[in-house]
Amino acid sequence: MKRREFIRNTSLTGLGITILDFPVFGKNAPSNKVTVAVMGVNGRGAYLAKCFSQLQNVEVAYICDVEEKAIANGLEPFKNVSRQPVVIRDIRELVAKKDFDALIIAAPDHWHAPAALMALANGKHVYVEKPCGHNPHEGELLVKAMHKYPTQLIQMGNQRRSFPTLMDAVKQVREGVIGHTYFAKSWYANNRKSIGIGKKVPVPSTLNFDLWQGPAPRKSYQDNLVHYNWHWFWHWGTSETCNNATHELDCCRWFLGVDYPVKVSSSGGRYVFKDDWETPDTQVAGFDFAEGKTIIWEGRSCNIYPVEGAGRGFIIYGDKGTLVNYGNDDYKIFDYGNKLVKEVKSTVNNDATNTVSASGNLDLFHFNNFIDSIRGDATLNSPVSEGHKSVLLCHLANIAGRTGRTLHCDSKDGHILNDEAAMTLWKREYEKGWEPKV
């Protein structure tokens, strides 16, 4: 499919996106129908439900959430269709259903790996939004599960791995268009506001907070937590690194051809506001690899000044030139004298602050790759074994920042060496009876 022929003019109701015009071939045959369920449908999940429902011969049969407003958001895209998804509030009940093929997970981060493992144990394929785990151990559990359940697919939502232009750019870089690559820089900037000081209040009648917490040890409800601000609490969230750095760090690792780091450092903190926000709003992390390559990431949650004119993106440096990405499927290639030798412009508007889909309808390439792989017509562009390596960089940056120490890691698996205190953050405790298992 040619890159500039993929946009259809039909908008997805209420979501401000368009649908990719994928070729149909035999996908509408009854035997090729793929039925999915979506967990977590307040924002991103409602978008995912609508997008998957628009793919050829795909049905969204169930949505799962524990809050009434979120359920309403999840059902909104289906209000004018004859068969609406069935609402199931408890994920344990949902995964036991026999009449769907794959679980799409867009719940809060502390749910990603536990829900995925429940689905896999019940014979389902899994598409899990980034990060693939709340901590490094959970990512390792998913990789272990990938081998335990070889007929079931696990794809993470690092969708840039499926952008045709970036796939072509990686090919060019590996063929030497900018020479030997040795350094990558990535960034993300936003203008997030203060979340204030939360009050301990009764749980709203519209929310099942016990199910919302699920595998996380129980804490009291407060009024600045649900729906989005959980990202900034270590107990449930994973900071801006796992929330957004995952994408650009994944691209840096992909383009440089590296896996696990040997050294990780991190600087930053919560600087802009004095409130309940626990994770950094400003962070600079560095990753050194045994191959003699380095990646850095700069995150600014509360200062939106762009880098290279873009709110997010990455740069790959080689000894014969440079490749610059400005956040979506675009890139420029410069020679060693900084002369522009190639430019591929983005097919969508770049909005780094969009919490539903910063890359617009380009996400559908990744969704379609997952569905085609279930049908046996493709292979995953990013199996969870790859996604885990990129998310691990984010977790290691967080651990380095929280301990205030440079981490030295095993190049074979990323495990932290000779630092027992840091390794205590490799995994978490779970609410009794909710421990994830493979």
Backbone torsions as a table, in degrees:
resi	resn	phi	psi	omega
1	MET	NA	130.4	179.4
2	LYS	-75.5	140.9	-172.1
3	ARG	-58.0	-38.5	-174.4
4	ARG	-91.0	10.2	178.6
5	GLU	-110.6	11.0	-168.2
6	PHE	-96.7	-4.9	-174.2
7	ILE	-97.7	121.7	172.9
8	ARG	-90.1	154.9	-174.2
9	ASN	-82.1	-5.3	-177.4
10	THR	-77.6	127.1	177.6
11	SER	-89.4	147.4	173.8
12	LEU	-81.9	126.7	-170.9
13	THR	-52.8	121.9	170.9
14	GLY	74.0	0.5	-175.0
15	LEU	-114.3	-7.0	174.8
16	GLY	65.7	32.9	178.9
17	ILE	-130.0	169.3	175.4
18	THR	-119.8	165.8	-174.6
19	ILE	-105.4	139.9	179.3
20	LEU	-73.9	142.0	-177.8
21	ASP	-91.0	75.1	-179.3
22	PHE	-75.5	144.6	175.4
23	PRO	-64.1	143.9	-173.9
24	VAL	-86.4	-48.4	-173.9
25	PHE	48.9	-127.4	-176.9
26	GLY	-99.8	21.2	-172.8
27	LYS	-71.5	-17.1	-179.9
28	ASN	-85.8	0.2	175.8
29	ALA	-63.1	139.6	-179.0
30	PRO	-52.4	-34.8	-178.6
31	SER	-69.3	-15.6	-179.7
32	ASN	-98.7	2.3	180.0
33	LYS	-66.2	133.4	177.1
34	VAL	-115.7	125.7	-178.8
35	THR	-109.5	131.1	-174.9
36	VAL	-127.1	161.8	171.2
37	ALA	-125.1	149.1	-177.9
38	VAL	-122.3	126.0	178.5
39	MET	-105.5	125.0	-179.7
40	GLY	86.9	92.9	-168.6
41	VAL	-125.8	28.8	179.5
42	ASN	-73.5	-45.6	-177.7
43	GLY	-130.8	-84.4	179.6
44	ARG	-56.4	-39.4	-178.4
45	GLY	-65.5	-36.8	176.0
46	ALA	-64.0	-39.5	175.5
47	TYR	-62.2	-44.8	179.3
48	LEU	-62.4	-43.1	180.0
49	ALA	-59.6	-45.6	179.5
50	LYS	-64.7	-44.7	-178.3
51	CYS	-62.8	-47.0	-179.2
52	PHE	-64.3	-34.9	179.8
53	SER	-67.2	-22.1	-179.5
54	GLN	-88.0	-10.9	176.6
55	LEU	-72.2	152.9	-175.4
56	GLN	-60.6	123.9	173.3
57	ASN	59.2	39.6	175.1
58	VAL	-120.4	134.4	178.8
59	GLU	-121.2	133.4	171.0
60	VAL	-91.7	105.0	-174.3
61	ALA	-90.3	-27.8	-176.3
62	TYR	-140.2	148.0	162.9
63	ILE	-124.7	149.8	-175.9
64	CYS	-132.6	123.2	175.3
65	ASP	-157.1	167.9	-174.5
66	VAL	-119.8	11.7	-178.1
67	GLU	-135.6	134.6	-170.0
68	GLU	-65.0	-40.1	178.7
69	LYS	-63.4	-40.8	178.6
70	ALA	-63.7	-41.7	178.4
71	ILE	-60.4	-42.0	178.0
72	ALA	-62.2	-40.7	177.2
73	ASN	-62.6	-40.4	-179.6
74	GLY	-67.0	-32.2	180.0
75	LEU	-83.9	-19.0	-174.9
76	GLU	-54.1	-45.1	-179.1
77	PRO	-64.8	-13.0	-175.2
78	PHE	-109.2	12.2	-172.6
79	LYS	-65.5	-23.8	-177.8
80	ASN	-107.8	15.2	178.3
81	VAL	-104.2	155.4	-174.1
82	SER	-71.3	-31.1	-177.4
83	ARG	-122.0	104.1	179.9
84	GLN	-82.6	153.4	175.3
85	PRO	-62.2	148.0	174.8
86	VAL	-80.5	137.1	180.0
87	VAL	-93.0	125.1	173.2
88	ILE	-128.1	127.2	-173.0
89	ARG	-88.9	-25.4	-176.8
90	ASP	-105.0	118.3	-177.0
91	ILE	-61.2	-30.1	179.6
92	ARG	-65.2	-35.9	176.1
93	GLU	-71.8	-38.6	-177.3
94	LEU	-64.5	-49.5	-173.5
95	VAL	-65.6	-18.4	178.5
96	ALA	-78.2	-12.5	178.4
97	LYS	-65.5	142.1	-175.8
98	LYS	-97.4	-5.9	-169.6
99	ASP	-105.2	28.6	169.2
100	PHE	-143.3	159.3	-169.4
101	ASP	-99.6	-33.5	-171.1
102	ALA	-144.6	145.0	175.0
103	LEU	-104.7	127.9	175.4
104	ILE	-102.1	122.1	-172.1
105	ILE	-112.2	117.9	175.7
106	ALA	-132.6	25.5	177.5
107	ALA	-73.9	174.4	175.3
108	PRO	-55.4	157.2	-169.8
109	ASP	-55.8	-35.8	-176.4
110	HIS	-68.2	-10.3	179.5
111	TRP	-96.3	-16.3	-167.5
112	HIS	-58.2	-58.3	-177.7
113	ALA	-70.8	-45.3	179.2
114	PRO	-58.0	-42.7	178.7
115	ALA	-66.4	-40.7	178.8
116	ALA	-60.8	-42.5	-179.2
117	LEU	-67.5	-36.3	175.0
118	MET	-61.8	-44.3	-178.7
119	ALA	-65.1	-43.8	-179.8
120	LEU	-62.2	-41.1	179.4
121	ALA	-64.4	-19.9	178.5
122	ASN	-104.5	20.1	171.3
123	GLY	82.5	16.9	-176.7
124	LYS	-100.3	150.5	164.6
125	HIS	-75.7	160.9	-176.2
126	VAL	-136.2	129.5	165.0
127	TYR	-113.2	114.6	-176.1
128	VAL	-117.8	129.0	176.7
129	GLU	-63.5	156.9	175.5
130	LYS	-69.5	150.3	-7.4
131	PRO	-79.5	158.1	-178.4
132	CYS	-78.1	-1.4	175.1
133	GLY	-161.4	154.4	176.2
134	HIS	-73.5	-17.6	-177.4
135	ASN	-155.2	167.0	-177.1
136	PRO	-58.9	-38.0	-178.4
137	HIS	-59.0	-39.1	-179.1
138	GLU	-66.3	-36.9	175.4
139	GLY	-62.7	-40.0	177.8
140	GLU	-65.1	-35.7	177.0
141	LEU	-62.1	-39.8	179.9
142	LEU	-67.9	-37.5	176.6
143	VAL	-65.3	-40.3	176.0
144	LYS	-61.2	-41.8	179.2
145	ALA	-65.1	-33.5	178.4
146	MET	-58.5	-36.3	179.2
147	HIS	-82.4	-31.4	179.2
148	LYS	-70.6	-35.0	-178.4
149	TYR	-116.9	72.2	-171.8
150	PRO	-67.0	-17.7	179.8
151	THR	-90.3	-4.4	180.0
152	GLN	-108.4	138.8	-174.7
153	LEU	-97.2	143.5	175.0
154	ILE	-130.3	111.1	178.4
155	GLN	-118.3	134.2	177.2
156	MET	-94.7	157.7	-176.8
157	GLY	-83.1	48.1	169.7
158	ASN	-95.7	73.4	-163.7
159	GLN	-66.9	-15.9	178.9
160	ARG	-64.0	-20.0	176.5
161	ARG	-64.1	-16.1	-179.2
162	SER	-109.4	1.6	177.2
163	PHE	-71.4	120.0	-176.8
164	PRO	-55.9	-39.3	-178.1
165	THR	-66.6	-39.3	179.5
166	LEU	-73.2	-34.2	174.7
167	MET	-60.8	-40.0	177.6
168	ASP	-69.3	-37.4	179.4
169	ALA	-64.4	-41.0	177.0
170	VAL	-60.1	-42.0	179.2
171	LYS	-60.6	-43.9	179.4
172	GLN	-63.8	-42.2	-179.7
173	VAL	-63.5	-42.5	-179.2
174	ARG	-70.6	-21.6	174.9
175	GLU	-85.3	-1.8	171.9
176	GLY	99.5	18.8	-176.0
177	VAL	-61.1	-30.0	176.3
178	ILE	-117.4	17.6	177.4
179	GLY	79.5	-154.5	178.9
180	HIS	-73.7	122.0	179.9
181	THR	-88.4	140.4	-175.7
182	TYR	-143.2	-11.6	-174.9
183	PHE	-149.6	139.5	176.4
184	ALA	-136.2	142.6	178.9
185	LYS	-126.5	137.4	-179.8
186	SER	-137.7	161.3	-176.3
187	TRP	-156.7	162.2	174.1
188	TYR	-151.8	135.0	179.8
189	ALA	-135.7	139.9	178.6
190	ASN	-147.1	175.4	179.5
191	ASN	-125.8	50.7	-178.1
192	ARG	-64.9	143.6	-177.4
193	LYS	-94.1	170.7	178.5
194	SER	-63.9	144.6	175.0
195	ILE	-96.0	0.3	176.0
196	GLY	70.8	-171.1	176.8
197	ILE	-104.1	116.4	-175.8
198	GLY	-73.8	151.1	176.5
199	LYS	-106.1	140.0	173.8
200	LYS	-75.3	112.3	-176.8
201	VAL	-131.4	163.8	175.6
202	PRO	-60.2	147.1	177.8
203	VAL	-64.3	131.3	178.0
204	PRO	-57.4	146.8	-179.0
205	SER	-64.7	-18.3	-178.4
206	THR	-84.2	-4.3	-173.3
207	LEU	-122.7	130.1	169.3
208	ASN	-92.2	91.0	-173.0
209	PHE	-70.9	-27.3	177.4
210	ASP	-64.1	-46.5	177.5
211	LEU	-70.9	-31.9	177.4
212	TRP	-61.4	-42.4	179.3
213	GLN	-73.5	-36.6	174.3
214	GLY	48.0	-111.9	-176.0
215	PRO	-73.8	-13.1	-178.6
216	ALA	-79.6	137.0	175.0
217	PRO	-53.0	142.7	-171.2
218	ARG	-67.0	135.4	171.7
219	LYS	-132.2	160.4	-179.7
220	SER	-70.1	150.3	177.2
221	TYR	-74.9	143.8	172.1
222	GLN	-137.9	157.8	-165.8
223	ASP	-83.4	5.5	176.6
224	ASN	-121.5	34.0	-176.1
225	LEU	-109.3	-52.8	-175.8
226	VAL	-102.7	126.8	25.9
227	HIS	-105.6	-31.1	-167.2
228	TYR	-107.3	-28.8	-169.3
229	ASN	-71.0	-9.0	174.2
230	TRP	-56.7	-23.7	179.0
231	HIS	-53.6	-29.6	-169.3
232	TRP	-101.3	10.4	175.2
233	PHE	-111.4	126.6	-176.2
234	TRP	-60.5	-27.8	-175.7
235	HIS	-64.5	-32.5	-177.7
236	TRP	-120.6	-31.8	-173.3
237	GLY	-104.3	-176.4	-174.1
238	THR	-138.4	16.7	175.5
239	SER	75.1	177.9	-179.7
240	GLU	-66.4	-22.7	179.7
241	THR	-62.1	-57.0	179.4
242	CYS	-71.2	-26.0	-179.6
243	ASN	-71.6	-38.7	-176.6
244	ASN	-135.2	-35.1	-179.5
245	ALA	-61.1	-26.3	179.3
246	THR	-46.9	-44.7	-174.6
247	HIS	-64.8	-53.2	-176.0
248	GLU	-73.0	-37.1	176.4
249	LEU	-64.3	-35.5	176.3
250	ASP	-62.0	-43.0	178.6
251	CYS	-65.5	-42.0	179.2
252	CYS	-59.9	-45.9	180.0
253	ARG	-64.0	-41.0	179.5
254	TRP	-61.2	-49.8	-177.1
255	PHE	-69.4	-37.7	-179.4
256	LEU	-78.6	-19.8	-179.7
257	GLY	72.9	41.8	179.8
258	VAL	-120.6	161.3	-177.9
259	ASP	-115.6	-84.5	-174.7
260	TYR	-105.9	140.5	-179.1
261	PRO	-80.2	162.8	173.1
262	VAL	-107.1	-16.0	178.0
263	LYS	-148.9	137.0	-179.7
264	VAL	-135.1	132.4	175.6
265	SER	-130.2	158.4	-179.7
266	SER	-153.8	137.7	175.4
267	SER	-131.4	148.0	177.4
268	GLY	143.9	-167.2	-178.9
269	GLY	172.2	-172.8	174.3
270	ARG	-93.8	101.0	-169.4
271	TYR	-108.7	-34.3	-164.4
272	VAL	-81.6	-40.2	-178.8
273	PHE	-126.2	155.1	173.5
274	LYS	-106.6	99.0	-175.1
275	ASP	-153.9	-159.5	-177.3
276	ASP	-81.2	-7.5	-178.4
277	TRP	-61.5	116.7	-174.6
278	GLU	-93.6	-31.5	-174.3
279	THR	-83.5	166.9	-179.6
280	PRO	-65.8	144.1	166.7
281	ASP	-99.7	-8.6	178.8
282	THR	-139.0	125.4	-176.0
283	GLN	-153.1	136.8	171.2
284	VAL	-125.9	120.2	-177.5
285	ALA	-121.2	144.6	179.0
286	GLY	-127.2	143.4	-176.7
287	PHE	-133.3	120.2	176.8
288	ASP	-105.4	142.2	-176.5
289	PHE	-120.1	153.1	-176.5
290	ALA	-62.7	-23.4	179.8
291	GLU	-73.6	2.6	-177.3
292	GLY	78.6	38.9	-179.9
293	LYS	-131.4	154.7	-176.2
294	THR	-136.3	143.1	173.1
295	ILE	-124.8	139.6	170.8
296	ILE	-127.4	152.4	176.6
297	TRP	-133.4	134.5	175.0
298	GLU	-116.1	121.8	177.7
299	GLY	-119.3	130.4	176.1
300	ARG	-131.6	99.0	-178.3
301	SER	-73.0	-22.4	-171.2
302	CYS	-127.5	24.8	171.5
303	ASN	-148.8	113.1	-168.1
304	ILE	-90.8	8.8	179.8
305	TYR	-58.5	128.6	-172.6
306	PRO	-78.9	162.9	169.8
307	VAL	-111.0	132.5	-177.5
308	GLU	54.3	27.6	179.2
309	GLY	79.4	6.5	-176.4
310	ALA	-129.1	148.5	179.4
311	GLY	-74.6	-19.2	175.7
312	ARG	-153.3	160.7	178.8
313	GLY	158.8	-172.0	179.0
314	PHE	-153.0	158.4	178.0
315	ILE	-129.6	133.5	175.5
316	ILE	-111.2	123.2	-177.5
317	TYR	-104.0	132.6	175.4
318	GLY	-127.3	171.7	-178.9
319	ASP	-81.0	0.9	175.8
320	LYS	-128.4	5.5	179.8
321	GLY	165.1	-169.5	-172.7
322	THR	-144.7	142.2	173.4
323	LEU	-117.4	131.1	-178.5
324	VAL	-121.0	131.5	174.0
325	ASN	-114.3	143.1	-176.0
326	TYR	-113.2	27.2	169.1
327	GLY	113.8	-22.3	-178.8
328	ASN	-124.8	-128.7	-176.9
329	ASP	-97.9	16.5	-178.0
330	ASP	-91.2	162.1	167.7
331	TYR	-167.0	158.2	171.6
332	LYS	-127.2	143.3	175.2
333	ILE	-116.8	128.5	178.6
334	PHE	-115.6	145.0	175.5
335	ASP	-79.8	-176.0	-174.6
336	TYR	-65.4	-22.2	177.0
337	GLY	-93.1	13.5	179.2
338	ASN	68.0	21.8	174.1
339	LYS	-83.9	131.5	178.3
340	LEU	-69.4	121.0	-178.9
341	VAL	-111.6	-16.4	177.4
342	LYS	-158.8	140.7	175.9
343	GLU	-138.2	129.5	172.5
344	VAL	-118.7	116.0	-177.3
345	LYS	-85.1	152.8	-179.8
346	SER	-72.0	149.2	177.7
347	THR	-92.4	-2.2	178.4
348	VAL	-135.2	164.5	175.8
349	ASN	-77.0	137.7	-179.9
350	ASN	-88.4	119.0	177.3
351	ASP	-131.5	91.2	-175.6
352	ALA	-63.2	-21.0	-176.0
353	THR	-90.3	-4.3	-178.3
354	ASN	-72.1	116.5	-176.4
355	THR	-84.5	-7.5	177.9
356	VAL	-92.9	-50.4	177.7
357	SER	-159.7	98.3	-179.6
358	ALA	-68.8	-20.5	-178.4
359	SER	-108.9	17.1	171.9
360	GLY	55.3	-143.1	-173.9
361	ASN	-73.3	-3.3	175.7
362	LEU	-61.8	-24.3	178.2
363	ASP	-56.2	-29.0	-174.6
364	LEU	-64.9	-23.2	173.2
365	PHE	-58.9	-41.6	-177.8
366	HIS	-72.0	-42.8	178.0
367	PHE	-60.4	-44.2	-178.2
368	ASN	-65.9	-36.1	176.7
369	ASN	-61.2	-39.5	177.8
370	PHE	-63.3	-47.7	-178.9
371	ILE	-65.6	-44.0	178.7
372	ASP	-62.4	-34.4	179.0
373	SER	-69.2	-36.8	174.9
374	ILE	-60.7	-40.8	-179.4
375	ARG	-72.8	-13.5	-176.8
376	GLY	88.3	10.7	-178.4
377	ASP	-94.5	-2.3	-178.0
378	ALA	-157.6	174.0	170.4
379	THR	-117.4	153.7	-176.9
380	LEU	-62.8	133.1	174.8
381	ASN	-74.2	-22.1	179.0
382	SER	-149.0	78.3	174.4
383	PRO	-61.0	160.2	-173.1
384	VAL	-61.9	-22.5	176.7
385	SER	-62.5	-32.3	174.7
386	GLU	-80.3	-43.9	179.3
387	GLY	-58.6	-40.4	-179.9
388	HIS	-59.1	-40.8	-178.5
389	LYS	-61.6	-39.2	-179.3
390	SER	-74.3	-41.4	177.2
391	VAL	-63.8	-34.4	179.4
392	LEU	-60.3	-36.2	175.6
393	LEU	-56.9	-42.8	-179.9
394	CYS	-65.0	-45.3	178.5
395	HIS	-61.8	-42.2	179.8
396	LEU	-64.4	-37.4	176.0
397	ALA	-62.1	-41.3	178.7
398	ASN	-65.2	-42.1	-179.6
399	ILE	-65.4	-42.4	177.3
400	ALA	-60.8	-41.8	179.3
401	GLY	-67.5	-41.1	-177.2
402	ARG	-71.6	-32.2	179.2
403	THR	-89.8	-17.3	-178.5
404	GLY	72.2	23.8	-177.1
405	ARG	-129.5	151.5	169.6
406	THR	-74.3	134.2	-178.8
407	LEU	-99.7	138.1	172.1
408	HIS	-109.7	130.5	-168.2
409	CYS	-126.1	157.7	176.3
410	ASP	-79.5	123.5	-176.9
411	SER	-68.3	-10.8	-179.5
412	LYS	-84.4	-29.9	-176.1
413	ASP	-146.1	-0.4	178.8
414	GLY	80.6	1.6	-179.2
415	HIS	-63.5	143.4	-179.0
416	ILE	-75.2	132.4	-176.6
417	LEU	-100.2	136.0	169.5
418	ASN	55.7	40.0	178.5
419	ASP	-150.5	84.9	-175.9
420	GLU	-63.6	-36.9	-179.2
421	ALA	-63.7	-42.4	178.7
422	ALA	-66.9	-37.4	-178.6
423	MET	-68.3	-15.4	175.2
424	THR	-67.1	-19.3	177.5
425	LEU	-92.4	4.2	179.0
426	TRP	-69.1	-28.2	178.7
427	LYS	-140.7	176.6	-178.4
428	ARG	-128.0	170.8	169.3
429	GLU	-88.6	155.3	-177.8
430	TYR	-124.8	154.3	171.6
431	GLU	-59.6	135.8	-177.6
432	LYS	-56.0	130.2	-179.0
433	GLY	92.2	-8.4	-178.3
434	TRP	-111.3	9.5	-176.3
435	GLU	-62.3	127.7	178.4
436	PRO	-69.9	140.9	-176.4
437	LYS	-136.0	153.2	172.7
438	VAL	-121.6	NA	NA
